[in-house]
Amino acid sequence: MSASKSQYIIDLKTIKTKSQSFEYDLDNDFWASIEDGLISQGNVHAKAVIEQKSHFYTLNIQIDGIVQVPCDRCLDNLDVEVKKEENFVVKVGDEIDYSDEIIYVDADEQLDLAVLFYETTALSLPIVCVHEEGKCNAEMIEILKQHEPHTED
């Protein structure tokens, strides 16, 4: 992540109201700052709502927009619409839990929303991302056809 990552770090100790909302527009700079990310570019609106409970926080993340990923067939860039909502429980402590719904943060109580925005977006992608029929890179399709196994009838 780039130096601007700090804008996505939320210090839970500063949340004084019962519920606090954070909104971001994740542009190409955001996606480029993620090392080894599947998503190369995009324009996604992300919202995080953190609610303080007695001994934990709830976190609701919503993403909505378009990202660019490689086509699984021709490898050219492909625009994919993404829209997803996820709910998490955030607890402070040193425990390690491998639950998908519970996030543990260290005693410094800082939550990195950038990681959660990326993961939520990536998990909203379809299993197979391909162009519509006839929209793939024709040159690549020809190369693929040359390497198809030939079956004898």
N, C-alpha and C positions, 0 to 999 in steps of 0.2 A: 504494500500500500504506500501511497505517496505521503508527503509531509502534511497534506490537508486532511489526513485521516483523523486528526484530533477532533474535527467537527462532528464525527460520528461516535465519539466516546462520551458516554453519559455517566456522570458521577451521581450514583444513586443517593449519596448523602445529601445532595442539594435539593432533592425532591421534597418539597415541604407540603404540597397540596395532595389531596387524595388521588388525583389523576392529573397526569401531565402528558401533553401531546408534542411530538416532534415530527416535522415534515421536511422531506428532502426531494430534490430533483436529481436523480442519478444520471449524469450525462456521460459522454465518451471518456472524459478524464477519470471518472470513477471506475469504469470498467477496465480502462487501460492500466490503472494502478494495481489491479489484482494480478498477482503473479500466477502463471499457469492456469489462468481461468479459461473456461470454455466459451464464455461470452466475450466477444471482442469489442462491441460497441452497443450503445443503446440509449434510450430515453425513457426512464421509468420514474414514476412518482411513487415515493415510499413514505409510509406513515407508521409511526410507532407510538402506541399509547401505553404508558406505564402507570399502573395503579398500585399504590402502596397499601398493603394489608398489614395485619398485626406482626407477622414474623417472616414475611416474604413479599414479593412483588408479582403482579401479573403483567405480562407483556403481550400486546396484540400488535402484529405486524401485517400491514397490507401493502401489496405492490401492484402496480397497474401501468403497463406501457408496452414498448416494443424493444426487443434486443436483437442483436445480430450474432448468429452462430454459424459454423460451417455446415453446409449441406452434407448429410451422411452419404449421399450418392456421388455428387460431383465435386465436393469440397469448396465450391464457391460460397460466398456469404449469403445468408438467408435471414430475412426479417421474420421474427416470430413474436406474436402477441403473447404477453404474459399477464396473468391476473391471479393473485393468490392471497389468501389470508391465513395466518398461522397464530396460534396462541401458545404461550410458554409460561412457566412458573420460574421466577428468578429467586434464588436463595443465596445468601451470603454465607460463606464458610469454606473450609478446606476439604470438604467431602468430595469424592469423585463419584459421579453417577453417570451411567451411560444411557440414561433415558433421553429420548428425543424431545420430551416436553419440559424437562427441568434443566435449567442452566444454573450452574454454580459460579459465582464470582468471588475473587479473593477478598480479603479483609479490606482492601482499599476501595471496594464497592464501585468499581468502574466497569461499565457494560459497553462492549464494542458492538454498535449497531451495524457497522459496515459488513462484518462477517455474516451477521444474521440476514441482512438485506441480500447479500450475494447468494447465500445458501437457499433462502426462500425463493429467490428468482430462479436459480438453477434447478431446484426441485419442481418448479412449475412448468418446466420445458417438457414437451412430449418425449416419449422414449425414442422415437425415430423422427428426426428433423430432415425433411426432404422438400425440394421444390415441387410445385404442382407438375403433373405430367407434361413434358414438352418444354419446361422452363429451365431445366438443368443446362449446364455448360455443354454444348453439342460436341465440342472437341474432346472433352473428357469422356462423354458417353461413348464416343467412337473408340477410344482407347480401351474402355472397359469391355466393349463388345468383342474386341480383338482378343481379349484374355479370358473370355467365357469358356468354360469347358464344353467341348463338342460331344454330343451324345449320338451314338449310332443307333438307328432304329432297326 
